[in-house]
């Protein structure tokens, strides 16, 4: 399945959008956790499936 991922990074004013492939929600959770750990600048990772937020990890509230 394809998921949309927003990465909030303290160096940028808008989140970065990435499209990722994963077999299931558990697989995309592992990817999101890796993305959050990839940089100390990554504050939050949110995963969307067909426009609905299915996972949010890190600091802060949901993206608007």
MOHU-V330533 format. One record per residue. N is the residue number from 1. RES is the residue in one small letter. SS is DSSP state (~ for helix, > for strand, _ for the rest). PHI is phi in degrees with one decimal (* if undefined). NEAR is the number of other C-alpha atoms within 8 Angstrom. Layout:
# MOHU-V330533
[[N	RES	SS	PHI	NEAR] [N	RES	SS	PHI	NEAR]]
This chain:
# MOHU-V330533
[[1	x	_	*	6] [2	x	>	-101.5	8] [3	x	>	-123.4	13] [4	x	>	-101.9	11] [5	x	>	-124.0	14] [6	x	>	-107.3	11] [7	x	>	-111.4	15] [8	x	>	-86.8	12] [9	x	>	-124.2	13] [10	x	_	-67.5	8] [11	x	_	-89.1	5] [12	x	_	-125.3	7] [13	x	_	-83.5	6] [14	x	_	-128.8	6] [15	x	_	-65.4	9] [16	x	>	-90.4	9] [17	x	>	-97.3	8] [18	x	>	-129.9	8] [19	x	>	-103.1	8] [20	x	>	-129.7	9] [21	x	>	-109.1	8] [22	x	_	-150.9	10] [23	x	_	-70.2	7] [24	x	_	-160.5	7] [25	x	~	-64.1	7] [26	x	~	-64.0	6] [27	x	~	-65.2	9] [28	x	~	-72.3	14] [29	x	~	-62.8	9] [30	x	~	-62.0	8] [31	x	~	-61.9	8] [32	x	~	-63.0	13] [33	x	~	-63.8	10] [34	x	~	-65.3	8] [35	x	~	-62.8	11] [36	x	~	-64.7	15] [37	x	~	-79.1	8] [38	x	_	-60.2	7] [39	x	_	-149.2	7] [40	x	_	-67.4	7] [41	x	_	-82.0	7] [42	x	>	-78.2	14] [43	x	>	-96.5	12] [44	x	>	-154.3	13] [45	x	>	-129.1	16] [46	x	>	-121.7	15] [47	x	>	-114.3	14] [48	x	>	-121.0	12] [49	x	>	-126.8	10] [50	x	_	52.9	5] [51	x	_	86.9	5] [52	x	>	-103.5	6] [53	x	>	-72.0	9] [54	x	>	-108.5	8] [55	x	>	-161.3	8] [56	x	>	-142.3	10] [57	x	>	-129.4	10] [58	x	>	107.4	8] [59	x	_	-80.0	6] [60	x	_	83.7	5] [61	x	_	-89.6	4] [62	x	_	-67.3	6] [63	x	_	-67.6	4] [64	x	_	-113.5	2]]
